[in-house]
Amino acid sequence: MAYQTGIVNSAVDLLTVIQGFAQNNGWTLNGSVLQKSDAYIKLTANSDDELQITGLRDGLSSDPDACPRYSRIAFDTGLWPTNAAYHIAAFSNPDTLWVTMVSGVTDHWHLGFGTLEKLGNWTGGQWFHAQHSSSNAGNNCYSTVLGGTYSMWGGDTARECALFWSQKDGRSWDSQSHISKCSYLHCELRGYVWESTYSANDKSDLNAVHGPTIFRPIHCSNPNKFNGQTILTPFNLFLQNTDGHYMSIGHVGHLRFVKLTNYNPADILTVGSERWKVFPWHRKDSAVPNGKEPNYNDGSFSTGVLGIAVRYDGP
């Protein structure tokens, strides 16, 4: 593991940090594309207030190799936080890079990419994630313990922000894609290059990459009522078969789901010989511990005490 902290004041600053850190840890930069093994990740700062991330199969930028969607950390013009702290870590086996940006102690934004620890022999494996989808309003986001399926609330309001927490971009009863997803996987098991990203497949459970749906009982029961500790759950990913059953296709390395019920942001947890640094998905909200998505009657939203644990062997 390699780990670094510092301060950024713009999307351009954060891009520079990520590119430099990645190159120091085995990634190659060609233009705006970082490459390591079979992962090709394109990062661009279109302004001081927006950092975009997307993926390319074999480094090719045309259809169908380029992911047709992107994720981002984005703010309204002039509102990128000043003197924001960042925590960035890089790992191997599998290759993973994760960065968390923190402003005012309470507010967190995340971006990551790498290669899935695959189960079985299938084409693909690179993934990418950032806090906001391309349809977010400002930097509004939420997360719920049950996981997101698609945007329940019309327009460009808050979107689900957790890693592989939203499965689909479209609603089955209308013809629109609301781009609720902020995590994407190169997976050709269903005949597409990027799962659940095309108008032909973004509403189907069969084409969606499922994560939290499978582990709802564990997430809902956390933390342990005996000692108040939370189970660190891997980000296992699944595809649904035509018979309704699910098959595991792999997991995201070096990252775990966590509930921060009894922890503070940036706390370090020791589990056996492993150490993990924990962060909320956006802002720890003990008043709404399981998070809340906006709906037609109540536009409020929250990430509750839901968050991510990042493997850590620093000081």
Secondary structure, 3 states (H helix, E strand, C coil): CEEEEEEECCHHHHHHHHHHHHHCCCCEEECCEEEECCEEEEEEEEECCEEEEEEEHHHCCCCCCECCCCEEEECCCCCCCCCEEEEEEEECCCCEEEEEEEECCCEEEEEEEEECEECCCCCEEEEEEECEECCCCCCCEECCCCCECCCCCCCCCCEECCCCCECCCECCCCCCECCCCCEEEEECCCCCCECCCCCCCCCCHHHCCECHHHHHHHHHHCCCCCCCCCCCEEEEEEEECCCCCEEEEEEEEEEEEEECCCCCCCCEEEECCEEEEEEECCCCCCCCCCCECCCCCCCCCECCCEEEEEECCCC
